[in-house]
C-alpha cells in the first residue's frame, strides 16, 4: 500500500468517526468496590464534636475551638466568653463542618440541662 493511500484511508476513517458521531471510548472512573478500605469515604464523612448540653456549646477537636450561641446566631472561638460554664460533655458525630446546623436534632436527643 502506498503512502498516499495510507494517508487517504486514515483521513476517511477520521471523517467517518467525526462525521457520523461514532464515539471513541473515553476513560471513566468508578467508585471503589464495597470491600475496599476507602469505599464511601467522600460520601459519608463524619465530623466529631464534644457537645455540652448545659451551655449548648460544641467543641471541635479538628479546629481546636468552640461553637457557641451568641446574639441570636453562632460564633466560633478558641476560647469561650466569660460566664459560659460547660458542664458535662457528650461525644456527637454530625454530618457537616458546622454543628449548629444540626442543633435542632441534637437538642432533641440531649435536652438542655441546668448545671447546679
N, C-alpha and C positions, 0 to 999 in steps of 0.2 A: 504494500500500500504506500502510495507516495505521500510526501509531507503535506502537500496542499490538500490532499483528500482527507488526511487525519484531522487537519485544522477545520475543514468543512464539516466533517462528521461531528466534531466536538461542538462547533457552533450550532449545528442543527439540534443536538441533544440539549444544549443550554437553552435554546429558544423554546423547545418543547417543554422543558421543566418550568420556565418562567411564563411562557405564553398560555399554557393550559392549566396553570395553577397546581402542578404536581408538587406536593410538599416534600421537601427533603427533611428527613427526621432530624430533630434537634435534641440536644441533651436536656433531659428533665431530671429534677431532683425529687426524691420520695422521702417520706418520713422513715426514720429507722424502724426496724422491726420491734414488736412489742417486747421481746426478750432482751433487747439492747438496754444498756445502762442509762442512756440518755433519752429513752422514749418518753415523750410527753413533757420534757423539761420546760420548754418555752411556754407551753400551753397552761401548765399547772404550777407556775412559780408561786411559792408561798412566802409571805412576809411575816416574820415572827416579832411579837411585841410583848412587853410586860404591861398589863393593864391594871390600874389601881382604881377599883370601883368607888372608894370613898371620895376621891377627888376627880374622877373621870379623866385621868391622865394616862397617856400611852408613852412607854419608854421604848425607843428604837435602838437596839444594840448595834445595828449596822451604821446608823448615822450618829450614834453616841449622844442622843438628846431626847427631849420630851416634847410631845404634842399635848397641849393643854387648852381648855376653853378660855377665851379672852374676848370680852366686849361683844358677845353675840356671835363670835366666829372662833377660829382656831389659830393658835400660834405654835411655832417650833422654836425651841431654845435649848442650849446645852445646860443651862441651869433653870431652875423654876423660880418664879417670883416669890417673894416672901409671903408667908401666910398660907401657902398650899402645903397641906400635910398629906403625904401619900397613903399611909396605912399599908395593909397587906396587898400584895400584887398577885396576879394570876397570869400564867402564860397563855397567850392567844395567838392563833395563826389566822391571818387575814389574806385576802386575795389581791391586795394592792399596796402601793407605797404611801398612801395617805389613809391612816387608820380612821380618821374622823368620818370618812365616807361610810364606813361600816358601823359607826357608833350606834345608830338606832337598833341594829341587830344585837350588838354587844351588850347594850344595857338591858335588853330583854333576858339575856342569859345570865348576866351579872348585874343585878339591880344595885343602885346607889345605896351604900351603907354609910351611916354616920359613925365616924370614929370617936369614941369617948375621950 
